[in-house]
């Protein structure tokens, strides 16, 4: 049988070699070296060359007796597709150079770009992530890439008003306490930390160099919030404390007369109000003496309702190591002073933004003693006793020293 020559096939530098077979059937082998490294074995000179790109090998077996050969096609080695980079990887690889944060572009665009990169390069737990989203929302910054400002957005003026300090002061005081719905202590502990971190990121990356001084001031506010914000939350949550509740219940205030007709029982009302009448009597006798309930009365005309005061001085926490040596019926004046200091912590307050107002002294018991700090603001009702001592109840809020009133235009609708 004659040997048939297969013509040269030019396909991406493929080479075809002629071979002779001494068997009854002539075999021609084509070795291809294309990019897919495909081998094609042709076992019949009459059979056309077939290429198969399927992932699995295909064997086409026919009856040799009928003069038809077998074609075996080796599967092609599929070229791996290059996966699209995720947003996180893309942002990580982008440079933080001057071109990205060009001062000639709107500050809103630069900050929103920084937000994307900041969140893409950090891991946040649920609470921290919620705080950041809430903070950005309050500041008018979008986290959604489809809603972010574009570099040449004609709707964004280059001279738009920006105030980092104001935003932090409001958010880390009245807004987070009244508008966010946060209840757990973790939120008030973490909020100043995550906001300070973001502001430091803006400074390091020179996102808004024209607002550098403003951002430094905002960072100082966040640092102050780390000391005050949680205390304000705890003081608001538990105020006015058992000592002031005792005064309100027995001398006059929001709890006065609540136990006159207890329903369903005194114990159930005590659980609701956080104090029992017997407990209130014990507290007042320890502080003012055994005859306090007979000698002291509320001076109703001196009451100041809904007044906001600023704490201007806080006395040191009293020593507690000698408490076990104390008795309730001691008559020694020094012992009485010591007893009073042990059970209450006094601090001076003055009407807010009224420098000429006369200061007066209020107090909290051991349950709230660690929380008052100079500069904090308290809005409540204040009552004066006939001995000149003040107590307070009906607490509306306790704000930190850096509190700034929110503009009406920034309020939630």
BAKOLDO-181594 format. One record per atom (N, C-alpha, C): z, y, x. Coordinates in steps of 0.02 Angstrom, whole numbers, padded with zeros to 5 digits, always signed. Atoms other than C-alpha are relative to their C-alpha. Layout:
N
ZYX/...
***
This chain:
413
+00000-00059+00042/+00000+00000+00000/+00000+00061+00044/+00007-00059-00042/-00048+00169+00066/+00062+00044-00008/-00055-00048+00002/+00084+00293+00111/-00026+00067-00024/+00022-00063+00028/+00069+00450+00005/+00041+00057+00028/-00033-00058-00031/+00109+00616+00084/+00019+00051-00054/-00023-00051+00048/+00212+00738-00016/-00010+00069+00031/+00015-00066-00029/+00156+00917+00008/+00064+00039+00013/-00057-00044-00020/+00271+01047+00085/+00023+00043-00059/-00028-00041+00055/+00386+01132-00041/+00040+00056+00031/-00034-00059-00028/+00442+01307+00002/+00049+00027-00052/-00050-00024+00048/+00603+01339-00092/+00064+00017+00038/-00058-00023-00038/+00732+01444+00000/+00007-00038+00065/-00002+00033-00066/+00686+01370+00169/+00015-00074-00005/-00009+00073+00005/+00691+01189+00104/-00051-00034+00046/+00045+00040-00042/+00613+01060+00217/-00011-00069-00032/+00017+00065+00027/+00524+00903+00156/-00025-00044+00056/+00021+00046-00053/+00507+00756+00274/-00034-00060-00031/+00036+00059+00024/+00383+00616+00250/+00032-00063+00030/-00028+00064-00023/+00448+00438+00262/-00045-00057-00024/+00038+00061+00019/+00364+00268+00258/+00048-00056-00017/-00042+00055+00021/+00437+00121+00170/-00041-00064+00003/+00037+00063-00006/+00386-00058+00209/+00010-00044-00061/-00010+00038+00061/+00450-00119+00040/-00061+00006-00045/+00055-00002+00047/+00336-00149-00109/-00008+00068-00030/+00003-00067+00029/+00381+00022-00173/+00007+00051+00055/-00005-00055-00049/+00349+00179-00074/+00057+00047-00021/-00055-00048+00014/+00501+00292-00059/-00010+00063+00041/+00004-00066-00033/+00491+00475-00019/+00067+00034-00009/-00065-00033+00003/+00652+00567+00022/-00008+00074+00015/+00003-00072-00010/+00665+00754+00002/+00071+00025+00011/-00067-00028-00017/+00811+00835+00087/-00003+00075-00009/+00000-00073+00013/+00845+01008+00019/+00062+00031+00029/-00057-00036-00028/+00956+01133+00104/+00005+00069-00031/-00006-00065+00034/+00960+01268-00026/+00074+00019-00005/-00068-00026+00003/+01116+01369-00067/+00046-00045-00040/-00041+00045+00039/+01175+01238-00191/+00007-00069+00031/-00003+00063-00038/+01154+01095-00064/-00016-00060-00045/+00020+00053+00046/+01058+00984-00186/-00043-00052+00036/+00042+00054-00027/+00989+00815-00135/-00038-00033-00057/+00041+00032+00051/+00847+00743-00233/-00033-00061+00030/+00030+00062-00024/+00795+00562-00207/-00055-00020-00048/+00057+00016+00042/+00624+00521-00273/-00021-00071+00014/+00017+00071-00009/+00587+00337-00300/-00063-00020-00037/+00066+00016+00027/+00413+00343-00368/-00045+00059+00014/+00043-00056-00019/+00272+00446-00299/-00031+00032-00061/+00028-00029+00060/+00211+00468-00477/+00050+00041-00039/-00052-00034+00037/+00378+00535-00534/+00005+00072+00022/-00006-00072-00018/+00394+00725-00540/+00070+00014+00025/-00065-00019-00029/+00533+00807-00443/+00040+00037-00053/-00043-00030+00052/+00678+00850-00556/+00063+00028+00032/-00063-00029-00023/+00825+00966-00524/+00048+00004-00058/-00051+00000+00053/+00984+00952-00620/+00059+00043+00024/-00055-00045-00019/+01118+01086-00619/+00064-00016-00038/-00061+00018+00037/+01244+00996-00731/+00055-00019+00049/-00057+00015-00042/+01419+00967-00664/+00007-00075+00012/-00008+00073-00009/+01411+00777-00688/-00067-00031+00020/+00060+00034-00023/+01288+00658-00606/-00035-00034-00059/+00039+00030+00054/+01148+00595-00716/-00040-00058+00029/+00037+00059-00022/+01076+00421-00695/-00048-00020-00055/+00050+00019+00050/+00915+00385-00784/-00030-00067+00021/+00022+00067-00019/+00886+00198-00776/-00055-00024-00049/+00055+00027+00041/+00723+00124-00839/-00016-00071+00022/+00018+00070-00014/+00648-00049-00841/-00048-00003+00058/+00043+00004-00059/+00578-00086-00668/-00061-00043-00013/+00057+00044+00014/+00468-00219-00742/-00059+00037-00030/+00053-00041+00030/+00372-00086-00835/-00029+00049+00050/+00029-00042-00052/+00336-00001-00672/+00031+00069+00004/-00031-00066-00001/+00458+00143-00697/+00060-00003+00046/-00054-00001-00049/+00578+00189-00558/+00063+00031-00028/-00064-00030+00019/+00755+00254-00562/+00009+00066+00038/-00011-00067-00030/+00793+00439-00531/+00074+00015+00000/-00071-00018-00006/+00966+00482-00467/+00005+00071+00025/-00007-00070-00020/+01012+00665-00460/+00072+00013+00018/-00068-00016-00022/+01163+00715-00358/+00020+00067-00029/-00019-00063+00032/+01263+00850-00448/+00003+00058+00050/-00002-00059-00042/+01250+01025-00381/+00072+00023+00008/-00066-00028-00014/+01402+01103-00304/+00001+00071-00028/+00000-00065+00034/+01440+01246-00421/+00034+00053+00043/-00028-00056-00038/+01471+01411-00340/+00056+00032-00042/-00057-00029+00035/+01641+01480-00387/-00014+00072-00018/+00009-00068+00022/+01634+01636-00490/+00059+00042+00023/-00052-00045-00022/+01730+01781-00424/+00034+00030-00061/-00037-00025+00058/+01866+01824-00548/+00008+00076+00004/-00012-00071+00003/+01885+02001-00606/+00073+00013+00018/-00068-00016-00019/+02039+02081-00530/+00038+00027-00060/-00042-00025+00053/+02179+02112-00646/+00016+00074+00012/-00017-00070-00005/+02235+02289-00682/+00053+00012+00054/-00054-00008-00050/+02391+02263-00576/-00027-00001+00070/+00028+00005-00067/+02290+02209-00424/-00044+00061+00016/+00044-00057-00011/+02167+02349-00447/+00040+00062+00019/-00040-00059-00013/+02302+02480-00452/+00037-00006+00067/-00033+00009-00065/+02389+02404-00302/-00046+00017+00058/+00048-00010-00053/+02230+02416-00199/-00026+00072+00004/+00024-00069-00001/+02192+02595-00247/+00045+00041+00046/-00038-00040-00047/+02246+02722-00120/+00034+00058-00035/-00037-00057+00027/+02373+02857-00154/-00016+00062+00041/+00018-00056-00042/+02277+02989-00060/-00007+00063-00041/+00004-00065+00033/+02248+03171-00100/-00055+00001-00053/+00054+00001+00049/+02089+03129-00194/+00023-00024-00068/-00026+00027+00062/+02184+03028-00324/+00041+00052-00038/-00043-00051+00030/+02310+03167-00356/-00021+00069+00022/+00028-00064-00018/+02199+03315-00327/+00034+00055-00041/-00035-00053+00036/+02301+03472-00371/-00045+00041-00046/+00046-00038+00043/+02145+03547-00449/-00010-00034-00068/+00006+00035+00064/+02149+03415-00587/+00061+00014-00043/-00057-00014+00044/+02262+03436-00740/+00060-00042+00019/-00061+00035-00019/+02443+03388-00706/+00012-00059-00047/-00009+00056+00047/+02445+03279-00862/-00041-00061+00023/+00042+00055-00026/+02302+03175-00790/+00033-00032+00060/-00031+00027-00061/+02391+03156-00623/+00062-00041-00015/-00062+00035+00017/+02557+03106-00700/-00015-00066-00036/+00017+00061+00036/+02476+02979-00816/-00030-00052+00047/+00025+00047-00051/+02382+02902-00669/+00058-00028+00040/-00058+00023-00038/+02547+02894-00575/+00042-00049-00040/-00037+00046+00043/+02631+02810-00723/-00031-00069+00002/+00034+00064-00003/+02499+02673-00723/+00015-00037+00065/-00010+00032-00065/+02519+02640-00537/+00074-00018+00011/-00071+00012-00008/+02708+02653-00541/+00021-00064-00037/-00019+00059+00039/+02726+02523-00680/-00036-00063+00024/+00038+00059-00023/+02593+02410-00604/+00030-00030+00063/-00026+00024-00064/+02687+02395-00440/+00074-00017-00003/-00071+00013+00006/+02861+02362-00510/+00013-00046-00059/-00021+00044+00054/+02949+02235-00618/+00060+00031-00035/-00054-00030+00039/+03061+02298-00758/+00027-00050-00050/-00026+00041+00054/+03180+02208-00873/-00012+00036-00066/+00016-00028+00066/+03171+02239-01059/+00030+00069-00012/-00033-00064+00012/+03297+02380-01064/-00032+00056+00040/+00030-00052-00042/+03224+02477-00917/-00070+00018-00023/+00068-00013+00024/+03047+02458-00984/+00001+00042-00064/-00006-00039+00061/+03100+02524-01154/+00020+00072+00014/-00022-00068-00018/+03188+02672-01075/-00058+00041+00028/+00057-00036-00029/+03035+02719-00972/-00050+00020-00054/+00048-00014+00053/+02921+02706-01123/+00025+00056-00045/-00029-00053+00041/+03040+02813-01225/-00001+00067+00035/+00001-00062-00040/+03054+02941-01086/-00070+00029+00005/+00069-00024-00005/+02865+02952-01063/-00023+00028-00068/+00019-00023+00067/+02841+02969-01251/+00030+00069-00014/-00032-00065+00011/+02967+03111-01259/-00033+00054+00041/+00032-00050-00044/+02881+03198-01114/-00074+00011-00014/+00070-00009+00017/+02709+03182-01195/-00048-00035+00046/+00042+00037-00047/+02643+03058-01068/-00019-00067-00031/+00024+00062+00028/+02536+02911-01124/-00002-00055+00054/+00005+00058-00044/+02551+02738-01046/-00063-00040-00013/+00059+00038+00020/+02398+02670-01135/-00060+00027+00038/+00057-00022-00041/+02249+02676-01017/-00057+00026-00043/+00054-00023+00043/+02133+02701-01165/+00013+00069-00029/-00018-00065+00027/+02228+02856-01217/+00016+00051+00054/-00018-00045-00055/+02265+02929-01045/-00052+00056+00007/+00045-00057-00011/+02192+03098-01004/-00050-00016+00055/+00050+00008-00053/+02032+03099-00903/+00002+00060+00046/-00004-00052-00052/+02010+03200-00747/-00033+00065-00022/+00038-00059+00020/+01885+03318-00828/+00004+00013-00075/-00008-00009+00072/+01953+03319-01005/+00005+00074-00016/-00001-00071+00014/+01911+03492-01073/+00057+00020-00047/-00054-00015+00046/+02053+03477-01200/+00066+00012+00035/-00063-00007-00037/+02186+03481-01064/-00005+00061+00045/+00002-00059-00043/+02215+03654-00990/+00035-00011+00066/-00031+00007-00066/+02254+03666-00805/+00067+00037+00004/-00060-00041-00003/+02391+03792-00842/+00051-00021-00054/-00046+00023+00052/+02486+03685-00971/+00072+00004+00026/-00070-00009-00019/+02674+03711-00971/+00032-00067+00018/-00033+00060-00024/+02771+03581-00872/+00071+00018+00021/-00070-00013-00018/+02961+03573-00855/+00036-00067+00006/-00031+00065-00012/+03029+03415-00776/+00076+00004-00012/-00073-00006+00006/+03209+03479-00773/+00021+00002-00073/-00016-00003+00071/+03211+03524-00957/-00007-00068-00033/+00012+00066+00030/+03138+03355-01004/+00056-00048+00016/-00053+00046-00020/+03269+03259-00906/+00066+00020-00033/-00063-00023+00030/+03413+03367-00970/+00005-00019-00073/-00002+00015+00072/+03367+03342-01152/+00000-00075-00011/+00005+00072+00011/+03317+03160-01138/+00066-00036+00016/-00061+00034-00022/+03475+03108-01044/+00063+00030-00031/-00059-00025+00036/+03590+03196-01167/-00010-00012-00075/+00004+00007+00073/+03554+03227-01351/-00053-00049-00022/+00054+00043+00023/+03390+03132-01361/+00018-00074+00004/-00015+00072-00008/+03446+02965-01291/+00059-00021-00043/-00058+00018+00039/+03609+02973-01388/-00014+00002-00075/+00010-00009+00071/+03539+03026-01556/-00067-00025-00026/+00067+00014+00024/+03354+02983-01564/-00026-00070+00017/+00028+00063-00023/+03326+02819-01472/+00028-00061-00036/-00031+00057+00032/+03444+02707-01568/+00033-00049+00048/-00034+00044-00048/+03517+02633-01409/+00074-00004-00016/-00070+00011+00014/+03689+02559-01436/+00036-00031+00059/-00032+00036-00055/+03726+02445-01289/+00010+00046+00060/-00018-00040-00058/+03808+02517-01135/-00053-00002+00054/+00049+00008-00053/+03671+02450-01021/-00053+00054-00002/+00052-00051+00005/+03545+02575-01087/+00023+00066+00029/-00026-00064-00025/+03656+02724-01045/+00018-00005+00075/-00013+00009-00071/+03698+02650-00876/-00066+00000+00040/+00063+00008-00037/+03517+02613-00827/-00047+00060-00007/+00048-00055+00012/+03427+02765-00901/-00003+00050+00058/+00005-00048-00056/+03475+02889-00763/-00031-00031+00063/+00023+00034-00061/+03433+02759-00629/-00076-00006-00001/+00072+00010+00002/+03256+02719-00688/-00038+00067-00001/+00033-00066+00002/+03214+02902-00722/+00002+00032+00069/-00004-00026-00068/+03276+02955-00550/-00051-00035+00045/+00049+00038-00040/+03169+02817-00473/-00071+00025-00012/+00068-00023+00016/+03012+02877-00563/-00011+00070+00029/+00008-00067-00026/+03042+03058-00514/-00007-00001+00076/+00008+00007-00073/+03065+03007-00332/-00069-00025+00019/+00068+00025-00012/+02900+02914-00343/-00050+00058-00003/+00045-00057+00006/+02812+03073-00401/+00005+00046+00062/-00010-00043-00059/+02888+03169-00256/-00031-00032+00062/+00026+00034-00059/+02844+03039-00124/-00076-00001+00001/+00073+00005+00004/+02665+03023-00184/-00034+00068-00006/+00026-00068+00005/+02646+03212-00197/-00048+00007-00060/+00040-00002+00060/+02581+03194-00373/-00006+00071-00027/-00001-00068+00026/+02631+03370-00425/+00034+00046+00051/-00032-00040-00053/+02665+03469-00265/+00018+00070-00023/-00014-00068+00024/+02661+03632-00362/+00065+00002-00041/-00062+00003+00038/+02815+03572-00461/+00055-00034+00040/-00047+00036-00042/+02912+03504-00313/+00072+00023-00010/-00068-00025+00010/+03064+03617-00335/+00028-00021-00068/-00021+00021+00067/+03071+03579-00521/+00019-00073-00001/-00015+00072-00001/+03066+03392-00487/+00064-00015+00038/-00063+00010-00037/+03206+03405-00359/+00060+00017-00045/-00054-00017+00046/+03314+03491-00490/+00008-00055-00053/-00004+00053+00049/+03271+03356-00616/+00034-00062+00029/-00032+00057-00033/+03324+03222-00491/+00076+00011+00004/-00072-00015-00003/+03493+03309-00470/+00032-00011-00068/-00026+00011+00068/+03515+03304-00659/+00008-00075-00012/-00004+00073+00010/+03478+03117-00661/+00058-00029+00039/-00056+00024-00040/+03605+03090-00523/+00067+00017-00033/-00060-00020+00037/+03735+03186-00623/+00009-00044-00061/-00003+00043+00060/+03692+03082-00775/+00028-00069+00016/-00027+00066-00019/+03737+02924-00679/+00076+00001-00003/-00072-00005+00002/+03916+02988-00678/+00026+00015-00071/-00026-00026+00063/+03929+03067-00851/-00025-00035-00063/+00031+00022+00062/+03810+02988-00976/+00037-00058-00034/-00036+00057+00029/+03900+02822-01001/+00068+00021-00026/-00065-00024+00024/+04068+02911-01014/-00007+00037-00067/+00012-00035+00064/+03996+03022-01151/-00011-00049-00056/+00013+00051+00051/+03933+02870-01244/+00065-00033-00022/-00063+00035+00016/+04102+02782-01234/+00049+00046-00036/-00045-00048+00032/+04197+02939-01282/-00022+00014-00071/+00026-00010+00068/+04084+02970-01431/+00013-00060-00044/-00006+00063+00038/+04094+02789-01484/+00071-00013-00023/-00069+00017+00015/+04284+02775-01479/+00044+00060-00018/-00039-00060+00015/+04340+02955-01508/+00021+00001-00073/-00042-00038-00047/+04460+03025-01549/+00055-00041+00034/-00052+00042-00030/+04566+02877-01495/+00062-00005-00044/-00058+00014+00043/+04729+02812-01566/+00049+00057-00004/-00048-00055+00003/+04836+02960-01518/-00022+00053-00051/+00024-00051+00048/+04727+03085-01613/-00006-00028-00071/+00001+00030+00067/+04705+02962-01757/+00071+00000-00031/-00069-00001+00024/+04894+02951-01770/+00018+00069-00027/-00013-00069+00023/+04906+03141-01783/-00038+00014-00064/+00041-00012+00060/+04764+03147-01910/+00028-00036-00060/-00027+00040+00055/+04845+03011-02015/+00066+00027-00026/-00068-00019+00020/+05023+03081-02017/+00010+00075-00008/-00009-00073+00005/+05000+03270-01998/-00054+00035-00041/+00054-00032+00037/+04831+03312-02073/-00066-00008+00036/+00066+00010-00030/+04647+03278-02044/-00040-00049-00042/+00044+00044+00039/+04510+03157-02096/+00033-00064-00022/-00034+00062+00020/+04631+03010-02105/+00062+00013-00044/-00062-00016+00037/+04771+03101-02196/-00006-00024-00073/-00003+00025+00069/+04818+03015-02360/-00041-00062-00012/+00043+00059+00011/+04700+02867-02333/+00040-00063-00018/-00041+00060+00014/+04846+02744-02347/+00047+00011-00060/-00044-00013+00058/+04926+02822-02502/-00007-00055-00052/+00012+00055+00046/+04847+02692-02614/-00046-00050+00034/+00042+00045-00040/+04786+02559-02494/-00033-00054-00042/+00038+00053+00034/+04651+02446-02563/-00052-00028+00048/-00041+00051+00034/+04636+02303-02542/+00070-00009+00030/-00066+00005-00031/+04781+02312-02418/+00003+00047+00059/-00009-00044-00058/+04854+02416-02277/-00033-00030+00062/+00029+00033-00059/+04797+02288-02150/-00076+00006+00002/+00073-00006+00002/+04617+02294-02208/-00022+00072+00017/+00015-00070-00016/+04617+02486-02200/+00014+00014+00074/-00016-00009-00071/+04700+02480-02029/-00056-00027+00043/+00056+00028-00037/+04559+02369-01969/-00061+00046-00003/+00056-00046+00008/+04433+02492-02038/+00008+00064+00041/-00012-00064-00034/+04512+02650-01966/+00023-00007+00072/-00020+00011-00069/+04574+02573-01805/+00071+00018+00015/-00070-00014-00011/+04757+02613-01830/+00039-00014-00064/-00045+00015+00056/+04903+02560-01941/+00053+00055-00004/-00051-00053+00005/+05031+02686-02010/+00062-00012+00044/-00059+00014-00041/+05174+02599-01921/-00016+00012+00074/+00021-00012-00069/+05078+02604-01757/-00004+00074+00014/+00005-00072-00007/+05043+02789-01784/+00068+00032+00010/-00068-00027-00007/+05228+02826-01806/+00028-00015+00069/-00026+00019-00065/+05272+02732-01647/-00031+00043+00056/+00034-00040-00052/+05143+02826-01544/+00027+00071+00001/-00022-00070+00003/+05199+02998-01605/+00073+00007+00022/-00070-00003-00022/+05383+02960-01576/+00005-00008+00075/-00001+00007-00072/+05346+02903-01399/-00021+00065+00034/+00027-00059-00032/+05252+03063-01364/+00041+00063-00015/-00034-00062+00019/+05345+03198-01462/+00074-00009-00013/-00071+00011+00013/+05516+03117-01486/+00011-00033-00067/-00017+00038+00061/+05604+03021-01623/-00001+00042-00063/-00002-00043+00059/+05615+03172-01738/-00067+00034-00014/+00065-00033+00005/+05430+03216-01724/-00024+00005-00072/+00027+00001+00068/+05386+03167-01902/+00038+00047-00046/-00040-00046+00041/+05526+03274-01974/-00009+00072+00022/+00001-00068-00026/+05504+03426-01863/-00070+00031+00005/+00067-00027-00012/+05316+03443-01837/-00043+00000-00063/+00048-00005+00055/+05184+03500-01961/-00065+00029+00026/+00064-00029-00018/+05002+03550-01956/-00003+00073-00022/+00012-00070+00018/+04961+03736-01952/-00071+00005-00025/+00066+00008+00029/+04816+03730-02073/-00045+00059+00014/+00042-00059-00010/+04756+03908-02048/-00029+00004+00071/+00025+00001-00068/+04729+03872-01863/-00055-00051+00011/+00050+00053-00007/+04611+03727-01895/-00069+00028+00014/+00068-00021-00018/+04438+03744-01818/-00047-00058-00013/+00044+00054+00020/+04307+03638-01903/-00069+00006+00031/+00067+00001-00028/+04144+03586-01822/-00009+00044+00061/+00002-00044-00058/+04184+03680-01662/-00024-00040+00061/+00022+00030-00064/+04095+03642-01498/+00039+00032+00056/-00040-00026-00056/+04208+03657-01347/-00025-00032+00065/+00016+00025-00067/+04181+03635-01161/+00064-00017+00037/-00058+00019-00040/+04304+03541-01052/-00001+00040+00065/-00002-00042-00060/+04357+03662-00915/+00050-00025+00052/-00047+00028-00048/+04499+03564-00836/+00026-00066-00026/-00026+00066+00019/+04556+03382-00837/+00058-00017+00045/-00058+00019-00040/+04729+03332-00781/-00010-00068+00032/+00005+00064-00033/+04747+03188-00661/+00028-00056-00044/-00026+00057+00035/+04775+03015-00732/+00072-00013+00023/-00069+00012-00020/+04962+02978-00736/+00010-00068+00033/-00018+00064-00029/+05042+02841-00635/+00025-00048-00054/-00020+00048+00051/+05066+02683-00737/+00050-00052+00025/-00042+00053-00028/+05174+02580-00620/+00072+00004-00025/-00070-00007+00022/+05338+02649-00690/+00007-00007-00075/-00002+00002+00073/+05294+02622-00872/+00050-00052-00026/-00045+00053+00024/+05397+02463-00887/+00073+00021+00003/-00070-00022-00005/+05556+02559-00842/+00017+00052-00053/-00008-00054+00048/+05533+02678-00989/+00030-00025-00065/-00027+00015+00066/+05634+02678-01150/-00018+00056-00047/+00022-00049+00049/+05594+02769-01311/+00053+00051-00017/-00053-00044+00024/+05764+02850-01341/+00034+00037+00057/-00029-00039-00054/+05792+02934-01174/+00002+00073-00018/-00008-00071+00016/+05853+03113-01187/-00013+00044+00060/+00012-00040-00060/+05816+03168-01010/-00067+00035-00004/+00061-00040+00008/+05686+03308-01007/-00055-00025+00046/+00050+00024-00047/+05599+03245-00852/-00030-00067-00023/+00025+00064+00025/+05589+03070-00927/-00047+00010-00059/+00044-00014+00057/+05512+03144-01086/-00068+00023+00025/+00064-00023-00028/+05379+03234-00983/-00039-00057+00030/+00033+00057-00032/+05344+03077-00887/-00029-00047-00052/+00024+00043+00054/+05329+02975-01047/-00064+00029-00031/+00057-00033+00032/+05210+03101-01122/-00062-00005+00045/+00057+00004-00046/+05100+03102-00967/-00028-00070+00004/+00023+00069-00004/+05094+02913-00967/-00043-00019-00059/+00036+00021+00060/+05032+02895-01144/-00059+00043-00018/+00058-00042+00015/+04912+03039-01152/-00024+00035+00064/+00029-00039-00054/+04795+03128-01034/-00024+00066-00029/+00016-00066+00028/+04782+03314-01067/-00059+00031+00038/+00053-00039-00032/+04632+03425-01033/-00012+00064-00040/+00011-00066+00031/+04592+03607-01067/-00072+00007-00022/+00067-00013+00027/+04445+03658-01174/-00005+00073-00022/+00013-00068+00022/+04364+03821-01224/-00063-00001-00042/+00059-00002+00043/+04239+03866-01358/-00063+00010+00042/+00061+00002-00041/+04065+03832-01289/-00038+00066-00004/+00039-00061-00007/+03967+03982-01226/+00037+00061-00026/-00041-00057+00019/+04113+04097-01267/+00052+00010+00054/-00044-00007-00058/+04190+04146-01100/+00065+00037-00016/-00061-00039+00016/+04315+04265-01182/+00048-00038-00045/-00043+00039+00046/+04385+04131-01298/+00061-00027+00039/-00061+00024-00032/+04563+04076-01261/-00001-00077+00004/-00001+00074-00007/+04574+03898-01192/+00060-00030-00036/-00056+00036+00029/+04684+03769-01275/-00003-00073+00026/-00007+00066-00029/+04744+03595-01227/-00004-00054-00054/+00002+00058+00043/+04697+03432-01312/+00013-00062+00044/-00018+00059-00039/+04728+03253-01260/-00031-00063-00030/+00018+00067+00023/+04678+03071-01273/+00051-00049+00026/-00046+00051-00022/+04781+02914-01257/-00031-00043+00054/+00024+00043-00054/+04762+02775-01129/-00068-00033-00015/+00062+00033+00018/+04615+02701-01226/-00061+00041+00020/+00056-00044-00019/+04504+02853-01185/+00013+00040+00063/-00021-00042-00057/+04595+02925-01035/-00050+00003+00058/+00045-00004-00058/+04463+02879-00902/-00063+00040-00012/+00067-00024+00014/+04317+02962-00990/-00011+00076+00003/+00015-00072-00001/+04339+03153-01004/-00016+00025+00070/+00021-00029-00064/+04252+03252-00866/-00013+00074-00011/+00011-00072+00005/+04241+03437-00830/-00074+00015-00015/+00068-00019+00019/+04088+03516-00911/-00025-00034-00063/+00021+00034+00061/+04073+03392-01054/+00011+00044-00061/-00005-00038+00063/+04047+03462-01229/+00022-00047-00056/-00025+00039+00056/+04141+03400-01382/-00009+00041-00064/+00005-00032+00065/+04097+03443-01561/+00044-00040-00048/-00047+00035+00042/+04239+03400-01680/+00040+00051-00040/-00048-00043+00034/+04375+03469-01794/+00064+00001+00042/-00060-00007-00041/+04528+03537-01702/+00057+00028-00042/-00059-00017+00040/+04702+03549-01776/+00058+00019+00046/-00058-00021-00040/+04859+03637-01712/+00064-00018-00035/-00066+00016+00027/+05036+03576-01735/+00047+00060+00006/-00048-00056+00000/+05186+03688-01763/+00032+00010+00068/-00026-00008-00068/+05241+03657-01583/-00053+00027+00049/+00053-00028-00041/+05075+03729-01519/-00048-00053+00029/+00043+00054-00027/+04998+03559-01475/-00060-00009-00045/+00063+00010+00036/+04817+03528-01525/-00020-00074+00000/+00032+00067+00003/+04735+03366-01582/-00068+00008-00034/+00069-00005+00027/+04559+03327-01641/-00021-00064-00034/+00028+00057+00035/+04463+03213-01758/-00069+00018-00026/+00066-00011+00029/+04299+03197-01853/-00051+00020+00054/+00044-00014-00057/+04201+03191-01690/-00073-00008-00018/+00072+00003+00014/+04017+03231-01708/-00038-00025+00061/+00033+00023-00061/+03960+03211-01527/+00041+00020+00061/-00024-00019-00066/+04010+03216-01345/-00061+00000+00046/+00059-00007-00042/+03874+03281-01228/+00021+00013+00073/-00016-00012-00071/+03867+03289-01037/-00006+00073+00019/-00003-00070-00022/+03886+03448-00937/-00069+00032+00007/+00067-00026-00010/+03698+03467-00909/-00039+00007-00065/+00033-00002+00065/+03660+03466-01095/-00039+00065-00009/+00042-00057+00017/+03518+03581-01147/-00026-00011-00071/+00023+00006+00069/+03472+03615-01328/-00075-00013-00002/+00071+00018+00006/+03307+03537-01378/-00037+00052-00041/+00042-00047+00038/+03170+03655-01432/-00023-00032-00064/+00021+00027+00065/+03120+03637-01613/-00069-00031+00004/+00068+00026-00006/+02940+03607-01560/-00002-00069+00031/-00002+00066-00033/+02995+03453-01462/+00035-00052-00043/-00038+00047+00042/+03093+03375-01605/-00048-00049-00033/+00038+00051+00034/+03035+03215-01686/-00010+00021-00073/+00014-00016+00071/+02951+03241-01854/+00029-00054-00044/
***
